[in-house]
């Protein structure tokens, strides 16, 4: 089972990075359905996780930044998910409603 594809070129460098799909296409906010869920890990600290984000990385990073700034909490955008620290589910839902984004609460 040998994979004979070229992954490095002296002229073009790492070809694996060039083959990755990047989408900087504009996001149609009317078709997005974000999934929200509350997670607790370790010592019981709550985290609100937003998933099913569009593939546009800049748009997702801006949404995470706006959420953190508006709610005055910490958080991050990684692995195509946004994590918001703290018991802020109601505030996250009202923020998304204010931006006219559709969401669905999942989990228990």
HUVEN-V206187 format. One record per backbone hydrogen bond with DSSP energy under -0.5 kcal/mol. CO is the residue of the C=O (numbers start at 0). NH is the residue of the N-H. If there is no record, write none. Layout:
BEGIN
co=CO nh=NH
co=CO nh=NH
END
This chain:
BEGIN
co=1 nh=3
co=6 nh=14
co=6 nh=15
co=8 nh=12
co=12 nh=8
co=12 nh=14
co=13 nh=17
co=14 nh=18
co=15 nh=19
co=19 nh=21
co=21 nh=23
co=26 nh=28
co=27 nh=30
co=31 nh=101
co=33 nh=103
co=34 nh=50
co=35 nh=105
co=36 nh=48
co=38 nh=46
co=40 nh=42
co=40 nh=43
co=40 nh=44
co=44 nh=40
co=45 nh=85
co=46 nh=38
co=46 nh=48
co=47 nh=83
co=48 nh=36
co=48 nh=50
co=49 nh=81
co=50 nh=34
co=54 nh=22
co=54 nh=56
co=55 nh=59
co=56 nh=60
co=57 nh=61
co=58 nh=62
co=59 nh=63
co=60 nh=64
co=61 nh=65
co=62 nh=66
co=63 nh=67
co=64 nh=68
co=65 nh=69
co=66 nh=70
co=67 nh=71
co=67 nh=72
co=73 nh=84
co=75 nh=82
co=77 nh=80
co=79 nh=52
co=80 nh=77
co=81 nh=49
co=82 nh=75
co=83 nh=47
co=85 nh=87
co=87 nh=91
co=88 nh=92
co=89 nh=93
co=90 nh=94
co=91 nh=95
co=92 nh=96
co=93 nh=97
co=94 nh=98
co=95 nh=100
co=96 nh=99
co=101 nh=33
co=103 nh=35
END
